[in-house]
């Protein structure tokens, strides 16, 4: 499994302006083949930071995601409302049962 943890830092105004693009990106990404999770969230203690958590079956599925039209649309929306920074970390992971499972 491929896990992506990304942080977008932007002004609250730019985040508000991107809410529709974020909602579309989240919904369409969740429907993609190989996607186990794709979630945007705004940090409780810092409303200028958006976290994106993704889980993909394989790197091939993630690479296919990057070629989707909704990814290009999202990139265009971010270009219209530029973030201060974007940091993405990619991990190869094996899911294990948690305590008590």
Beta strands, then each sheet from edge to edge (+ up, - down):
strand 1: 2-9
strand 2: 35-43
strand 3: 46-56
strand 4: 85-92
sheet 1: 2+ 3- 1+ 4-
end
